[in-house]
Amino acid sequence: MAPRSIFSGLSAFPLTPANADGVVDSAAFATMLDRLVAAGVDSITVLGSTGTYAYLDRMERSRALAVAVETIAGRVPLIAGIGALRTSWATDLAKDAESAGADALLLAPVSYTPLTDEEVFSHFETVAGSTGLPLCIYNNPGTTHFSFTEALIARLSRVPRIAAVKMPPSQGADYPGEIGRLRTGSEAGLAIGYSGDWVAAPALLAGADAWFSVVAGLLPAAALRLTRAARAGQERETAAADAALAPLWALFRKHSSLRVMYAIADCLGLRAGAPPLPVKPLDDAARAGLEDIVERLGARGA
């Protein structure tokens, strides 16, 4: 039997607690990570978009990684986000993550000047060649403003160490078709996962390997219920788990998942700090009812 991919099942994306100057709160971060390991998530991805990697300098990213490696202590796989504007910076971050003890990498094509397919290919090829760790393509056009074509994903899948892709919600919601095309066109074994938490149910039921989950970073039990049911093909149970989370999906789509996650952390009594400026916290009107939603999900002890 082939070994199970690091990029499979439920990967939880926690916040990175930090003060207004971007200094990571190590103790608060360790508490968040311990909750995720105890809940039984399949992997933890630090320094993703929910982990505010773009707002942290290299020193603070290293601090966050050191806390994650020490706290998780090999109990579940640790994936580290290494997105950066310059290829040389991303390469340095990949080496930092490998040296610190991460198990895998997540790379987004962060840009200011719009990038071409060839530029993105070269960026990923260079970074993947600088490390011995498996790497996941982070296809997140909502933040990077670059959309990977299926042809580019297929081409990148043949680069050594590129082992997975993290997909955004499908434009046509045809998850069986999209997953089928990606599997047909890409190197055998490429793991296909999805973000955009509100599409996790249809994507997993259609055969996606992984859910790269924002909500699992703070509410892992609810996310695990959905993941386990969908991966077992239990459509009714999946629909019920998805329906329980639907009020959060509505808030995510209206206010952005990052702002909502900081508010959820506050509801749970976790010390996350405030969103990094210029991002503002949810106002009182937007937060109305959030504590009740969290309570209904049974998340206080999760």
Secondary structure, 3 states (H helix, E strand, C coil): CCCCCCCCEEEECCCCCECCCCCECHHHHHHHHHHHHHHCCCEEEECCCCCCHHHCCHHHHHHHHHHHHHHHCCCCCEEEECCCCCHHHHHHHHHHHHHHCCCEEEECCCCCCCCCHHHHHHHHHHHHCCCCCCEEEECCHHHHCCCCCHHHHHHHCCCCCEEEEEECCCCCCCHHHHHHHHHHHCCCCCEEEECCHHHHHHHHHCCCCEEEECHHHCCHHHHHHHHHHHHCCCHHHHHHHHHHHHHHHHHHHHHCHHHHHHHHHHHCCCCCCCCCCCCCCCCHHHHCCHHHHHHHCCCCCC
